[in-house]
Amino acid sequence: MKELLEMLPLFQSLTDPERSNYISRQFFFRKDYKKNSVLHFEGEHCTHLEIVLSGVITIDRISEDGTLLTLFELKEQDILGGNLLYTAYPYYPMTASCKTDVTILAIEKENLFEILSTHPVILRSFLSFSNNQASSLSHTVRNYMGQPLREKLLRYFEIELEKQKRNPFLLPMTKKALAEKMGVQRTSVSRELRKMSEAQILRTEKNWIEILD
């Protein structure tokens, strides 16, 4: 556990005696989850800070028809719950699930507060990690919720067109993955692509897309 804490950017400033002290007091513990497990359901009380040690966690929302849509992914050294723990309403606004087998390091709210209140460097890093992640998630959610699907697709295609420097360009993911990125069902993406093709905005052939308009 001591070597693990040394590797995590958030806790690298702890001294060896401090690490040993917190470990002996059982401030930190590891938890393992299997692929497709649900870590936290929407509305569940957030009581711990969790740091991803390995694997991928998805932040999902349930569409009106009950389909699970992925909005965001957390990977190694990302944190979960940091922007919720000390708020007036510390409940998960979305579901957190395991895309792969996942191992996390968890620390209970009051134990984390003790560390933050006595280590300004860790406090500063914690605030930075939490705020950056909250901002990124907020931007992603606004993008999914606030724009028509056609606008989101065309914006993404413009980025790929610029990146690949060719037209037609190769779609670098499956339609299913594209739908998850857009926050909709696969059928919605296929339907919108068909409509844009009929409107002569673009042409599609397998994984190739040509922008016409």
N, C-alpha and C positions, 0 to 999 in steps of 0.2 A: 504493500500500500504506500509506503514512503517513497519508493521509486516512481510510483504512478503519480503522486502529487507533484513530484519534481518535474514531471513531463507536462503537466497541465499549465498553460500560460496564466490562468487565473490565480493559481496558488504557488507559483514559482518563487515568489518573494518570501515565503515562509522559511524560517531557519530550521535546521534539523531538530533542535529541541522542541520547537513549536509543532512541527509535524508529528513528532513522537507523542507529544502531549495530546493533540487532537485525536490521533489514532487510538491511543490508550483509553480515551474517553468516548470512543466509538462515534465520533462526529461524522465519519464517512463510511459508507457501505456500498458494495457493488450489487447490482441486480441484473439478471439475465432474462431476456425475453425471446421467445421463438418468433420466427417469421409469421406474419399475419395476426400476431397478438395485438390487442388494444391496450395501450399504456394508460390512457386517460380518456374518459368519455366527455363529451360536451356537457358542461354544467357541473363536473366533478370538482371538488374542493382541492385547490393547489396548496400543498403543505411542505413540499421539498423543492430545492433547486436540484436539477438533474443535468449532468454533463454527459454527452454521448462519447463513449470510449471506443466503440466500434459499431458498424452497421449504419442503417439509414432509417430515420423516423419520418413519417409523412404526417403533415397537418391537413386534416380533411374536413370537408363540410358535407352535409347531406342535402341533396337537391330536393325540390318539391315532390318529385316522383320517387324519392327514396334511394337514388343512385349516389354512391360515395364518390366524391370528386376531390382529387388531390390539389391543394393550393400551394404547398410549400414543403420543402424537405430539409431535415436537419441531419448533418453528417458529423464525422469525428471532430470532437472538441466544441461543437455547438452546444448551447445551453437551452434548457426547457424550463419554463416557469419563472425565469428571472424577472420578467416584467409584470408578473402577477402577484408574487408572494406578499408584497407590502402595500398592496392597493386596498381600497375600501371594499372591493368585490373580487376576492381572489379565487375565481372559478374559471376553469378552462372554457374559452368561448368556442372551441372547435375540438374535434376528436384527434387524438394523437395515436398513430398506429405504427406497427413495425413492418417496413417494406422488406427487410431482411432480418436475420437473427441480430439481436441488438444487446449490447452491454452498456449499462450506464453507471455513473458514480452519482450517488444521491447524498444530500446533506439537508437535515431538517431545518426549518425556518429559523427557529430560535438559536440553533447552533451556528448557522450562517451569520446571523445578526451579531453574535459575539465576536466572530472573526472580523466582520466588516467594521465593527465599532472600534476595534483596536489595531486595525491595519489599513491606513489611508490608501496605500498603493493598491491593495486588493479591492477596496471600496471603489476607487476610481476605475479600475479595470472592469469590475462588475457592472457599474453604471454604463460604461461604454459598450460592453458586450450586449447588455439588455436593451439599451436604447437603439443601438444599430439594428439589432434583430427585430425589435418592435417596429421600427421604421420600415424595414424591408418587407415585413409581413403585411403591414398596413398598406404599403404601396401595391403589393401583389393583390391583396383583397380588393382594393379600389379598382385595380385594373380588371379583375375578373367581374366585379359587380357592376361597374359603372360604364362599360363600353359595350356597344353591340358586337356580336361575334364577328361580323364581317370586318369591322374596323380593327379588331384585335388580330385577326388572321392576316389582313393586308399589312399591318404594321410589322408583324413577325416576318412575313415574306419579304418586305422591304429590307429588313435587317439581314436576312439570309442572302438576298440578291447582292447587297453591298459587300457582304463577307466573301461570297464565292466568285464575284466578278464575272458572272455569266448568266445568260437568260436563254433557254430555261436553266433552272438550278435544281439541284438534288435536295429533296426534303430529307433532312438528317435524322429522321425519327419515324416511327410508325404512326398511322392515323390515331391509334389508341393513345399513344404517348402525347401526340399533338392535342388531342381532346383533353387529356389531363392537364396539360400546360395551360389550355384556354379555360379550364374549369367547367367543361360541359361534357355531354355524352359524345361517344364516337359518332353516333348517327347524326347528331347536330352538325358536326364538322363535315361529314360526307354530304349532308343536305345543302349546307352553305356553299361548299365547293362546287356542287352541281349547279346551284343558282348563279354563282359567279361565272361559271363556264358558259351557261346559257345566255348570260348578259354580255358575253365576250369581254369579260374583265381579265380572265386568265384561261389557260388551257392546261389540263392535267393528263399525264400518261404514266401510269404506275406511280413511282416515287418522284417523278419529274414534274416541275411546275413552271409554266411560262407565263409571265405577266404581259398582257396584251394592251392594257389601258394604263 
